[in-house]
C-alpha cells in the first residue's frame, strides 16, 4: 500500500474519549484537535461525522471501526492512532485497502495487566473478596481453623494461554510464587526464555488445560481465538481448576463457563473482561467463587500516560512524513 506522507502543517485530530489531561494538553499544542467533552463513547452518528472530517482519528476499544464506518471516511483520513494495544475493534484490512494506516500502543500495559492477573489468581484461590465481604458486613466473629480456607499458590500448575509480552510477564511473576509454569502458544519460545521462567511448552491445548490447576488467558481476540475455550474444552478441565481472564472476553464461551461454575465443574474464575462487554451475565455476578472486575487490568496512571505518549509519537511521526513506529500491518497482529 502506498501512502503519501502528510505535510508538516497541523493535522485535524479527533479524539473519541477523554484522555489523561497531560496528553490532551500536548495534543492541543501540536495539532488542531477536537477533544471529547464527556467521558462516554461516541455514538455511531458521531463516529461517522468524525471519520468524514478527520485527518487522524484517535479511538479506543469502545469504538467499533468497522468496514461500513470506514466506507464513510472522508479523503483526508489517513491515520487511525488507536489509544490501546488491542485492535480487534478496528477493521484493519479495510483500512489498509483504503490507504488508512492503523497504529496502536504495544507493550505499555504489560506490567499492569500481568500484575492484575496475579491479583486475580490470589483473589480467587485465597477467597479474598469473600473475606472482604464478611468484614464489611460486620458478621465476622473471630478466627476459626476452618474458616475461608483457600489454596496455596506454591506448587500449583499455571497454564498460560498466549505467551506474548503479557503472558511472559505473568510467567515471571508466577515463578516468584514458586508455581509450575506451563504454556500454549502459536510458536514455542526459545530455549533460553523457557529456562528463564522454567516454563513447559504444550503443543496440544487440550492436553494442557486438562492438567492445569489455574489457566490464565493472555492471548488476543482474533477469528482463530474466538471461543477457543468452548464448552468441549472447558469440560476437559479439572473440577478444582480456576480460570483467569485479563485479555479478551470473546476467547471464552461465557455461557458454557457459567454452566460449568454453577454445576461445580470448575472451582472458580477471575474475570476482568466479558464476552458481551458491559452486558454481564447476571448468573456470574451472583457466584461468590467468581471475582469480577470492570476491565481495569491496564488502569494505572502511569500506563494511561505512556499509552497517550505513544499515540502522540505515532501521530507526530506521521505528520513529519514517516510511517508511525507502532503501525499495525493486517495479518501480523
C-alpha positions in Angstrom: 0.0 0.0 0.0 1.4 3.4 -1.0 0.5 6.3 1.4 1.6 9.8 0.6 3.4 11.5 3.5 1.4 14.1 5.4 2.6 17.7 5.1 4.1 19.2 8.2 1.1 21.6 8.8 -1.2 21.0 11.8 -3.4 18.0 11.4 -7.1 17.8 12.2 -7.1 15.2 15.0 -10.4 13.9 16.5 -10.3 12.1 19.9 -13.2 9.8 20.7 -12.8 9.6 24.5 -11.4 11.8 27.3 -7.7 11.1 27.7 -5.3 12.0 30.6 -5.0 15.7 30.9 -1.3 16.0 30.1 -2.0 14.1 26.8 -4.9 16.3 25.9 -2.8 19.4 26.6 0.1 18.1 24.4 -2.4 17.3 21.6 -3.6 20.9 21.7 -0.1 22.2 21.4 0.8 20.0 18.4 -2.4 19.7 16.4 -5.8 21.1 15.6 -7.5 18.7 17.9 -11.2 18.1 18.8 -11.4 16.6 22.3 -14.3 14.8 23.8 -16.1 16.9 26.4 -17.7 14.0 28.2 -16.2 10.6 29.1 -18.7 8.5 27.1 -18.2 6.6 23.9 -19.2 8.4 20.7 -22.5 7.4 19.1 -22.4 5.8 15.6 -23.6 9.2 14.2 -20.7 11.0 15.9 -18.2 8.4 14.7 -19.5 8.8 11.1 -19.0 12.6 11.4 -15.6 12.2 12.9 -14.2 9.9 10.1 -15.7 12.2 7.5 -13.8 15.2 8.8 -10.6 14.0 10.5 -7.1 13.7 9.2 -6.3 11.5 12.2 -8.8 9.6 14.4 -7.8 8.6 17.9 -10.3 5.8 19.0 -10.3 3.4 22.0 -11.6 -0.1 22.4 -15.1 1.2 22.9 -15.3 2.4 19.3 -16.3 0.0 16.6 -14.3 1.0 13.5 -15.8 -1.5 11.0 -15.9 -1.6 7.2 -19.2 0.2 6.9 -17.8 3.1 9.0 -14.6 3.2 7.0 -16.6 3.4 3.8 -17.9 6.7 5.0 -14.5 8.1 5.8 -13.5 11.3 4.1 -10.5 11.6 1.8 -8.4 13.3 4.5 -8.5 10.4 6.9 -5.1 8.8 6.7 -4.3 7.5 10.2 -6.2 5.8 13.0 -3.9 6.2 16.0 -5.6 3.8 18.5 -5.3 4.5 22.2 -4.6 0.9 23.3 -2.8 -2.1 22.1 -5.7 -4.3 21.0 -7.1 -3.5 17.6 -9.8 -6.2 17.2 -12.4 -3.3 17.2 -10.8 -1.9 14.0 -11.2 -3.5 10.6 -7.5 -3.2 9.7 -7.9 -5.0 6.4 -10.5 -2.4 5.1 -8.4 0.4 6.5 -5.4 -0.9 4.6 -7.3 -1.3 1.4 -8.5 2.4 1.7 -5.0 3.7 2.3 -5.6 4.4 6.0 -2.7 3.5 8.4 -3.5 2.0 11.8 -1.2 2.4 14.8 -1.5 1.1 18.3 0.3 1.3 21.7 2.0 -2.1 22.2 3.9 -3.0 25.4 2.6 -0.3 27.6 0.2 -2.4 29.7 2.5 -5.4 30.1 3.3 -4.9 33.8 -0.1 -3.5 34.7 -2.1 -6.4 33.2 0.2 -9.1 34.5 0.1 -7.6 38.0 -3.7 -7.7 37.8 -3.6 -11.3 36.6 -1.6 -12.3 39.7 -4.0 -10.3 41.8 -7.0 -12.2 40.4 -5.2 -15.5 40.9 -4.7 -14.7 44.6 -8.2 -13.2 45.0 -9.8 -16.4 43.7 -7.6 -19.0 45.3 -7.4 -17.3 48.6 -11.0 -16.2 48.7 -10.1 -12.5 49.3 -13.5 -11.0 48.2 -15.4 -13.3 50.5 -13.2 -12.3 53.4 -13.7 -8.6 52.5 -17.5 -9.0 52.3 -17.5 -10.7 55.7 -15.6 -7.8 57.3 -17.7 -5.2 55.6 -21.0 -6.8 56.7 -19.9 -6.8 60.3 -20.6 -10.5 60.6 -17.1 -11.7 61.5 -17.0 -13.3 64.9 -13.3 -14.2 65.0 -10.7 -16.6 63.8 -11.6 -20.2 63.1 -9.4 -23.1 62.0 -11.7 -24.0 59.1 -13.0 -20.5 58.0 -12.5 -19.4 54.4 -9.9 -21.9 53.6 -8.2 -21.3 50.2 -5.4 -22.9 48.4 -1.6 -22.4 48.4 -0.1 -21.0 45.2 3.3 -22.6 45.5 3.4 -25.9 43.6 0.2 -25.2 41.6 0.3 -25.7 37.8 -0.4 -22.5 36.0 -1.2 -22.8 32.3 -0.7 -19.6 30.3 -2.7 -19.4 27.0 -0.8 -17.0 24.9 2.9 -16.4 25.7 3.4 -12.9 24.3 4.6 -9.9 26.3 1.9 -10.2 29.0 2.0 -14.0 29.2 5.7 -14.0 29.7 5.4 -11.3 32.4 2.8 -13.4 34.2 5.2 -16.4 34.0 8.0 -14.4 35.6 5.7 -13.4 38.4 4.4 -16.9 38.9 7.9 -18.3 39.2 8.5 -16.0 42.1 5.4 -17.6 43.8 7.0 -21.0 43.1 4.2 -22.0 40.8 4.8 -24.5 38.0 4.6 -22.6 34.7 3.2 -24.2 31.6 2.1 -22.6 28.4 0.4 -23.0 25.0 1.3 -20.6 22.2 1.3 -20.4 18.4 5.1 -20.9 18.5 7.3 -22.4 21.1 9.6 -19.9 22.9 13.4 -20.1 22.5 15.1 -22.4 25.0 16.8 -19.6 26.9 13.4 -17.9 27.5 11.8 -21.1 28.6 14.6 -21.7 31.0 14.4 -18.2 32.4 10.8 -18.8 33.6 11.1 -22.6 34.0 8.2 -23.0 31.5 7.0 -26.2 29.9 5.5 -25.9 26.4 2.4 -27.8 25.4 1.7 -28.2 21.7 -1.8 -29.5 22.5 -4.1 -27.0 24.2 -6.5 -29.8 25.1 -3.8 -31.8 26.9 -2.6 -28.7 28.8 -6.0 -27.5 30.1 -6.8 -31.0 31.3 -3.8 -30.9 33.7 -3.7 -27.3 35.0 -4.8 -26.0 38.4 -5.0 -22.4 37.1 -5.5 -21.3 33.5 -4.6 -17.7 32.6 -6.0 -16.3 29.3 -3.4 -13.9 27.8 -4.0 -14.1 24.0 -5.6 -11.5 21.8 -9.1 -11.8 20.3 -8.8 -12.9 16.7 -11.1 -15.1 14.5 -8.9 -18.1 15.4 -9.2 -17.4 19.2 -12.9 -16.7 19.3 -14.4 -19.3 21.8 -11.0 -21.0 21.9 -12.2 -22.1 25.4 -15.5 -23.6 24.2 -17.8 -26.0 26.1 -15.9 -29.1 25.0 -12.5 -27.7 26.0 -13.8 -26.4 29.4 -15.1 -29.8 30.2 -11.6 -31.1 29.9 -10.5 -29.0 32.9 -10.3 -30.4 36.5 -13.2 -29.6 38.8 -10.7 -28.0 41.1 -9.3 -25.7 38.4 -9.6 -21.9 38.2 -9.8 -19.7 35.1 -8.4 -16.2 34.9 -9.1 -13.9 32.0 -7.5 -10.4 31.7 -7.3 -10.5 27.9 -10.5 -10.6 25.8 -13.9 -11.9 26.9 -14.6 -13.4 23.5 -11.9 -16.1 24.0 -14.2 -17.9 26.4 -17.7 -19.2 25.7 -19.2 -17.3 28.7 -22.4 -19.2 28.8 -20.5 -22.5 28.9 -18.2 -21.1 31.6 -21.2 -20.0 33.7 -22.8 -23.5 33.4 -19.5 -25.2 34.5 -19.1 -22.9 37.5 -22.8 -23.3 38.6 -22.5 -27.0 38.2 -19.4 -27.3 40.4 -17.3 -28.5 37.4 -14.9 -25.6 37.9 -13.7 -24.2 41.2 -13.7 -20.5 40.3 -12.9 -17.7 37.9 -11.3 -14.3 38.0 -12.6 -12.1 35.2 -11.7 -8.6 34.0 -13.2 -8.9 30.6 -16.5 -10.2 29.3 -17.8 -11.7 26.0 -20.5 -9.1 25.6 -18.8 -6.1 27.1 -20.9 -4.3 29.7 -23.8 -6.8 29.3 -22.7 -9.0 32.1 -24.3 -12.4 32.6 -26.3 -11.9 35.9 -25.7 -15.5 36.9 -21.9 -14.9 37.0 -22.5 -11.9 39.3 -24.3 -14.0 41.9 -21.5 -16.5 42.4 -19.0 -16.0 45.3 -16.4 -18.2 43.6 -16.2 -15.7 40.7 -14.2 -12.5 41.1 -15.3 -9.8 38.6 -13.5 -6.6 37.8 -14.7 -3.8 35.4 -11.9 -4.1 32.7 -9.4 -2.4 34.9 -6.3 -4.5 34.2 -4.5 -1.7 32.5 -5.9 1.1 34.7 -2.9 2.8 36.1 -2.0 6.4 35.9 1.4 5.5 34.5 0.0 3.2 31.9 -2.5 5.6 30.6 0.1 8.4 30.3 2.5 6.1 28.5 -0.3 5.0 26.2 -1.1 8.6 25.3 2.6 9.3 24.7 2.8 6.5 22.2 -0.3 8.0 20.4 1.4 11.3 20.3 4.6 9.8 18.8 2.6 7.9 16.2 0.8 11.0 15.1 3.8 13.3 15.2 5.9 10.8 13.2 3.2 10.5 10.6 2.8 14.3 10.4 6.5 14.5 9.7 6.1 12.3 6.7 7.2 9.0 8.1 5.3 5.8 9.0 4.2 5.5 12.6 6.6 3.4 14.7 3.7 1.3 16.0 2.0 0.7 12.7 -0.3 -2.3 12.6 0.0 -4.4 9.4 -3.0 -6.6 8.7 -2.3 -10.3 9.2 0.7 -9.8 11.6 -1.1 -8.8 14.8 
